Amino acid sequence: MIDAIQCRAARALLDWTQQDLSGATGLSKVTIRAFEKGGEMRDSNRTLLRLAFEKAGVEFIPQNGGGPGARLREPLVE
């Protein structure tokens, strides 16, 4: 599951507003804003966030001693 920091980082990588993320997930802007400020979010909604970001090219980095994060996937070479 992604956390609020990863959510903000992924939006920044994509230059997405909270409204853009709302459109990509169907979640309300209020729900996204509350989550990014540290509020709780159901696992099913976190999954919606993760799937939308991954579809847009974001890869999430698990906590492995360096802390969790997000980065853009390298484009596929054809």
N, CA, C and O of each residue as an XYZ file, in Angstrom:
312
protein
N       0.826     -1.186      0.000
C       0.000      0.000      0.000
C       0.875      1.255      0.000
O       1.918      1.303      0.651
N       0.435      2.241     -0.726
C       1.198      3.482     -0.731
C       0.778      4.350      0.452
O      -0.332      4.231      0.972
N       1.691      5.224      0.862
C       1.377      6.132      1.957
C       1.230      7.553      1.409
O       1.386      7.787      0.211
N       0.932      8.486      2.295
C       0.675      9.866      1.886
C       1.902     10.503      1.229
O       1.763     11.255      0.265
N       3.081     10.213      1.735
C       4.305     10.788      1.168
C       4.515     10.281     -0.250
O       4.860     11.057     -1.142
N       4.310      8.992     -0.466
C       4.450      8.436     -1.811
C       3.390      9.008     -2.752
O       3.658      9.229     -3.933
N       2.213      9.243     -2.238
C       1.144      9.818     -3.052
C       1.534     11.219     -3.526
O       1.407     11.531     -4.710
N       2.003     12.051     -2.618
C       2.434     13.408     -2.999
C       3.620     13.353     -3.957
O       3.686     14.128     -4.911
N       4.557     12.440     -3.706
C       5.732     12.314     -4.575
C       5.330     11.878     -5.978
O       5.840     12.408     -6.966
N       4.425     10.923     -6.068
C       3.976     10.442     -7.375
C       3.256     11.547     -8.139
O       3.452     11.700     -9.345
N       2.426     12.314     -7.445
C       1.752     13.437     -8.111
C       2.768     14.442     -8.631
O       2.621     14.969     -9.733
N       3.797     14.705     -7.838
C       4.828     15.660     -8.256
C       5.579     15.151     -9.486
O       5.860     15.922    -10.403
N       5.902     13.869     -9.510
C       6.599     13.295    -10.667
C       5.793     13.459    -11.946
O       6.349     13.699    -13.018
N       4.486     13.328    -11.823
C       3.607     13.411    -12.990
C       3.102     14.831    -13.248
O       2.436     15.087    -14.251
N       3.424     15.754    -12.331
C       2.917     17.124    -12.388
C       1.386     17.125    -12.377
O       0.745     17.889    -13.098
N       0.819     16.254    -11.546
C      -0.632     16.140    -11.399
C      -1.097     16.953    -10.206
O      -0.435     16.986     -9.169
N      -2.233     17.607    -10.356
C      -2.902     18.247     -9.232
C      -3.744     17.193     -8.510
O      -3.913     16.074     -8.994
N      -4.263     17.570     -7.358
C      -5.183     16.661     -6.675
C      -6.420     16.430     -7.541
O      -7.000     15.344     -7.522
N      -6.820     17.442     -8.295
C      -7.965     17.289     -9.197
C      -7.653     16.283    -10.304
O      -8.511     15.480    -10.671
N      -6.428     16.320    -10.840
C      -6.024     15.337    -11.856
C      -6.111     13.920    -11.292
O      -6.620     13.010    -11.946
N      -5.609     13.749    -10.074
C      -5.635     12.432     -9.441
C      -7.073     11.994     -9.171
O      -7.408     10.818     -9.317
N      -7.903     12.928     -8.785
C      -9.313     12.628     -8.584
C      -9.941     12.105     -9.873
O     -10.691     11.130     -9.852
N      -9.635     12.749    -10.980
C     -10.166     12.310    -12.264
C      -9.663     10.939    -12.678
O     -10.387     10.170    -13.310
N      -8.424     10.633    -12.323
C      -7.828      9.345    -12.699
C      -8.322      8.192    -11.830
O      -8.260      7.033    -12.241
N      -8.812      8.506    -10.630
C      -9.196      7.448     -9.691
C     -10.686      7.380     -9.388
O     -11.190      6.334     -8.977
N     -11.388      8.479     -9.585
C     -12.790      8.542     -9.178
C     -12.968      8.892     -7.709
O     -14.096      8.980     -7.223
N     -11.859      9.095     -6.996
C     -11.933      9.516     -5.597
C     -12.133     11.027     -5.549
O     -11.698     11.743     -6.451
N     -12.782     11.506     -4.507
C     -13.002     12.946     -4.405
C     -11.703     13.664     -4.051
O     -10.800     13.097     -3.436
N     -11.642     14.921     -4.458
C     -10.483     15.747     -4.129
C     -10.359     15.893     -2.609
O      -9.249     15.928     -2.078
N     -11.478     15.977     -1.920
C     -11.478     16.084     -0.456
C     -10.841     14.843      0.170
O     -10.061     14.960      1.114
N     -11.163     13.669     -0.342
C     -10.594     12.414      0.164
C      -9.087     12.382     -0.055
O      -8.333     11.988      0.835
N      -8.653     12.796     -1.238
C      -7.221     12.807     -1.557
C      -6.488     13.805     -0.672
O      -5.423     13.497     -0.137
N      -7.054     15.000     -0.517
C      -6.421     16.029      0.315
C      -6.275     15.534      1.750
O      -5.217     15.694      2.359
N      -7.332     14.934      2.291
C      -7.287     14.437      3.672
C      -6.223     13.354      3.829
O      -5.490     13.351      4.817
N      -6.131     12.443      2.874
C      -5.123     11.381      2.927
C      -3.718     11.967      2.904
O      -2.858     11.563      3.687
N      -3.486     12.918      2.005
C      -2.151     13.504      1.892
C      -1.760     14.311      3.126
O      -0.576     14.553      3.358
N      -2.737     14.724      3.911
C      -2.456     15.449      5.155
C      -2.341     14.505      6.346
O      -2.237     14.950      7.490
N      -2.360     13.192      6.074
C      -2.165     12.223      7.146
C      -3.414     11.503      7.593
O      -3.376     10.740      8.559
N      -4.522     11.728      6.910
C      -5.764     11.054      7.263
C      -5.759      9.595      6.837
O      -4.923      9.160      6.045
N      -6.695      8.866      7.372
C      -6.838      7.447      7.038
C      -7.494      7.287      5.670
O      -8.249      8.151      5.223
N      -7.193      6.172      5.017
C      -7.829      5.838      3.751
C      -7.979      4.333      3.683
O      -7.077      3.584      4.060
N      -9.134      3.902      3.196
C      -9.379      2.461      3.054
C      -8.361      1.851      2.092
O      -7.895      2.502      1.157
N      -8.032      0.599      2.343
C      -7.081     -0.108      1.479
C      -7.550     -0.131      0.031
O      -6.735     -0.016     -0.884
N      -8.849     -0.280     -0.186
C      -9.360     -0.324     -1.561
C      -9.111      0.996     -2.286
O      -8.838      1.001     -3.486
N      -9.203      2.110     -1.569
C      -8.926      3.406     -2.190
C      -7.430      3.605     -2.426
O      -7.033      4.200     -3.428
N      -6.608      3.112     -1.513
C      -5.157      3.179     -1.730
C      -4.768      2.369     -2.960
O      -3.866      2.753     -3.706
N      -5.443      1.261     -3.166
C      -5.189      0.453     -4.358
C      -5.553      1.230     -5.616
O      -4.826      1.175     -6.608
N      -6.675      1.958     -5.588
C      -7.049      2.796     -6.733
C      -5.966      3.826     -7.039
O      -5.631      4.056     -8.201
N      -5.422      4.444     -5.995
C      -4.340      5.419     -6.184
C      -3.134      4.750     -6.839
O      -2.602      5.236     -7.838
N      -2.714      3.627     -6.258
C      -1.529      2.932     -6.775
C      -1.712      2.541     -8.236
O      -0.810      2.747     -9.049
N      -2.858      1.984     -8.574
C      -3.101      1.553     -9.950
C      -3.098      2.727    -10.925
O      -2.570      2.609    -12.031
N      -3.677      3.850    -10.531
C      -3.690      5.031    -11.404
C      -2.274      5.544    -11.637
O      -1.908      5.883    -12.762
N      -1.481      5.598    -10.574
C      -0.100      6.064    -10.720
C       0.721      5.095    -11.567
O       1.487      5.522    -12.431
N       0.566      3.810    -11.326
C       1.324      2.821    -12.101
C       0.942      2.873    -13.578
O       1.804      2.733    -14.445
N      -0.324      3.068    -13.865
C      -0.770      3.187    -15.258
C      -0.129      4.399    -15.934
O       0.133      4.381    -17.137
N       0.121      5.449    -15.152
C       0.728      6.670    -15.682
C       2.254      6.598    -15.730
O       2.901      7.533    -16.201
N       2.840      5.489    -15.245
C       4.281      5.311    -15.360
C       5.086      5.441    -14.088
O       6.314      5.493    -14.141
N       4.425      5.495    -12.943
C       5.133      5.602    -11.665
C       5.395      4.205    -11.115
O       4.551      3.314    -11.196
N       6.577      4.044    -10.562
C       6.960      2.797     -9.895
C       7.204      3.128     -8.429
O       7.907      4.089     -8.116
N       6.632      2.344     -7.539
C       6.798      2.584     -6.112
C       7.940      1.741     -5.569
O       8.088      0.567     -5.906
N       8.740      2.369     -4.722
C       9.916      1.736     -4.133
C       9.565      1.381     -2.689
O       9.184      2.258     -1.914
N       9.690      0.104     -2.319
C       9.357     -0.287     -0.945
C      10.402      0.217      0.050
O      11.524      0.564     -0.319
N      10.005      0.246      1.302
C      10.950      0.612      2.356
C      11.961     -0.518      2.470
O      11.604     -1.656      2.775
N      13.220     -0.197      2.225
C      14.267     -1.223      2.266
C      15.522     -0.669      2.922
O      16.639     -0.924      2.472
N      15.326      0.076      3.969
C      16.453      0.676      4.656
C      16.667      2.120      4.258
O      17.214      2.907      5.031
N      16.240      2.473      3.057
C      16.398      3.845      2.593
C      15.104      4.620      2.621
O      15.082      5.805      2.286
N      14.035      3.980      3.011
C      12.736      4.628      3.048
C      11.963      4.399      1.768
O      12.559      4.187      0.712
N      10.640      4.440      1.847
C       9.812      4.231      0.667
C       9.903      5.426     -0.261
O      10.263      6.525      0.161
N       9.578      5.211     -1.523
C       9.631      6.308     -2.479
C       8.858      6.000     -3.737
O       8.127      5.013     -3.819
N       9.037      6.870     -4.719
C       8.386      6.708     -6.019
C       9.329      7.249     -7.079
O      10.090      8.185     -6.832
N       9.271      6.652     -8.258
C      10.083      7.123     -9.379
C       9.346      6.797    -10.673
O       8.429      5.976    -10.688
N       9.755      7.444    -11.749
C       9.180      7.130    -13.050
C       9.893      5.922    -13.618
O      11.115      5.803    -13.520
N       9.115      5.020    -14.219
C       9.717      3.868    -14.889
C      10.446      4.350    -16.127
O      10.056      5.336    -16.752
N      11.508      3.641    -16.471
C      12.202      3.944    -17.718
C      11.309      3.534    -18.871
O      10.638      2.504    -18.803
N      11.294      4.330    -19.932
C      10.478      3.947    -21.090
C      10.955      2.620    -21.673
O      12.147      2.313    -21.658
N      10.018      1.850    -22.180
C      10.369      0.588    -22.815
C      11.050      0.861    -24.148
O      10.601      1.710    -24.918
N      12.126      0.147    -24.416
C      12.841      0.286    -25.684
C      12.243     -0.714    -26.659
O      12.136     -1.904    -26.363
N      11.858     -0.219    -27.818
C      11.251     -1.119    -28.814
C      12.235     -1.458    -29.894
O      11.906     -2.202    -30.817
